[in-house]
Amino acid sequence: MPFLEFKRLDIPDVILVTPKVFPDQRGYFKEIWKRTPFLAEGIPYDFVQANVSMSKKYILRGLHYQLKPSEMGKLVTVLKGRIFDVAVDIRKGSPYYGKWVGVELSEDNHKLLWIPPGFAHGFQALEDDTIVLYLVTKEYDPERDACMRWDDPEIGIEWPYPDKAILSQKDSKCPPLREAPNNFTYPI
Ligand SMILES: Cc1cn([C@H]2C[C@H](O)[C@@H](COP(=O)(O)OP(=O)(O)O[C@H]3O[C@@H](C)C(=O)[C@@H](O)[C@H]3O)O2)c(=O)[nH]c1=O
C-alpha cells in the first residue's frame, strides 16, 4: 500500500485520503501530507496555515469559505473524537453546483478530507472534546470570510444530529446558498 491512498468522492474534486499508519509498541506514526503524492493526485497546493479547533458533541461549525482572491483549499483531519465532515460545491457552472458530500473522520479511521477552493465546508462533532486539525492553502482573511446556512433545504445536507446542532451566533445568521456571496466560477 502506498503511504497515502486517495479516493475521489461523488464530487470527484473532493478527495478522501487514507494514510498508512505505522503502529508499534510506542503508539503510531503517520504521514498526513506530502507534496509529491498529492501533486501526483492533481492537488498542486502547499499549505500556509494550520488550524486546530476543539468542539463539544453536536457542535456544528459551518458552512464556511473564503471568497476569491483568498479562496482556500482545506485538508481536514481529526486528532481526537469524531466528526461528520461536509463539503458543498459552490463553483458556479460546476456540474456539481449545490451538491454536497459528507464523510466521517475520526481519530480511529485516520482519514483526511481534501476540500479544494470553491467549496463551502462544515462539520458536526460526534463526540465531546473532538479536536480537528486542518491545513489551509491561503491565510485567514476576515474581509473575505463568508458563510452559508448549514441547513439550506436546497442543499439538503443529511447531518447526523440536525435537531441537536449547536451553532455560533455568526453561523446561525448565514444566508442560504442562493443569497450567499459567491465569486467562484467553474473551473476555478
Ligand atoms: C478561521 C479563523 C478564525 N480566527 C478567529 C476569528 C474568531 O475570533 C475565532 C473563531 O472563528 P470562527 O467562529 O470563524 O471559527 P470556526 O467556526 O471554527 O471557523 C472554521 O470553521 C470551519 C468549518 C472551517 O472550514 C474553517 O475554515 C473556519 O471557517 O477565531 C482566526 O484568528 N483565524 C482563523 O483562521
The ligand as an SDF file (V2000), in Angstrom:
LIG
                    3D

 35 37  0  0  0  0  0  0  0  0999 V2000
  -10.8690   30.5480   10.9780 C   0  0  0  0  0  0  0  0  0  0  0  0
  -10.0600   31.5240   11.8390 C   0  0  0  0  0  0  0  0  0  0  0  0
  -10.6640   32.1460   12.9090 C   0  0  0  0  0  0  0  0  0  0  0  0
   -9.9510   33.0210   13.6580 N   0  0  0  0  0  0  0  0  0  0  0  0
  -10.6090   33.6630   14.8200 C   0  0  0  0  0  0  0  0  0  0  0  0
  -11.8110   34.5040   14.4630 C   0  0  0  0  0  0  0  0  0  0  0  0
  -12.7550   34.3230   15.6310 C   0  0  0  0  0  0  0  0  0  0  0  0
  -12.4910   35.2880   16.6360 O   0  0  0  0  0  0  0  0  0  0  0  0
  -12.3900   32.9560   16.1850 C   0  0  0  0  0  0  0  0  0  0  0  0
  -13.4020   31.8840   15.8180 C   0  0  0  0  0  0  0  0  0  0  0  0
  -13.6070   31.9490   14.4100 O   0  0  0  0  0  0  0  0  0  0  0  0
  -14.7620   31.1490   13.7070 P   0  0  0  0  0  0  0  0  0  0  0  0
  -16.0160   31.2940   14.5030 O   0  0  0  0  0  0  0  0  0  0  0  0
  -14.8260   31.5820   12.2780 O   0  0  0  0  0  0  0  0  0  0  0  0
  -14.2180   29.6380   13.8160 O   0  0  0  0  0  0  0  0  0  0  0  0
  -14.7950   28.3410   13.1370 P   0  0  0  0  0  0  0  0  0  0  0  0
  -16.2950   28.4120   13.1620 O   0  0  0  0  0  0  0  0  0  0  0  0
  -14.1570   27.1800   13.7230 O   0  0  0  0  0  0  0  0  0  0  0  0
  -14.3260   28.5330   11.6090 O   0  0  0  0  0  0  0  0  0  0  0  0
  -13.7940   27.4790   10.8860 C   0  0  0  0  0  0  0  0  0  0  0  0
  -14.8590   26.6000   10.5450 O   0  0  0  0  0  0  0  0  0  0  0  0
  -14.5190   25.5170    9.6930 C   0  0  0  0  0  0  0  0  0  0  0  0
  -15.7990   24.7880    9.3660 C   0  0  0  0  0  0  0  0  0  0  0  0
  -13.7480   25.9400    8.5080 C   0  0  0  0  0  0  0  0  0  0  0  0
  -13.9220   25.4570    7.3830 O   0  0  0  0  0  0  0  0  0  0  0  0
  -12.6520   26.9070    8.7520 C   0  0  0  0  0  0  0  0  0  0  0  0
  -12.1010   27.4030    7.5410 O   0  0  0  0  0  0  0  0  0  0  0  0
  -13.1130   28.0380    9.6290 C   0  0  0  0  0  0  0  0  0  0  0  0
  -14.0190   28.8610    8.9020 O   0  0  0  0  0  0  0  0  0  0  0  0
  -11.1020   32.6340   15.6760 O   0  0  0  0  0  0  0  0  0  0  0  0
   -8.6360   33.2960   13.3960 C   0  0  0  0  0  0  0  0  0  0  0  0
   -7.9790   34.1010   14.0860 O   0  0  0  0  0  0  0  0  0  0  0  0
   -8.0250   32.6630   12.3430 N   0  0  0  0  0  0  0  0  0  0  0  0
   -8.6950   31.7950   11.5600 C   0  0  0  0  0  0  0  0  0  0  0  0
   -8.0900   31.2170   10.5990 O   0  0  0  0  0  0  0  0  0  0  0  0
  1  2  1  0
  2  3  2  0
  2 34  1  0
  3  4  1  0
  4  5  1  0
  4 31  1  0
  5  6  1  0
  5 30  1  0
  6  7  1  0
  7  8  1  0
  7  9  1  0
  9 10  1  0
  9 30  1  0
 10 11  1  0
 11 12  1  0
 12 13  2  0
 12 14  1  0
 12 15  1  0
 15 16  1  0
 16 17  2  0
 16 18  1  0
 16 19  1  0
 19 20  1  0
 20 21  1  0
 20 28  1  0
 21 22  1  0
 22 23  1  0
 22 24  1  0
 24 25  2  0
 24 26  1  0
 26 27  1  0
 26 28  1  0
 28 29  1  0
 31 32  2  0
 31 33  1  0
 33 34  1  0
 34 35  2  0
M  END
$$$$
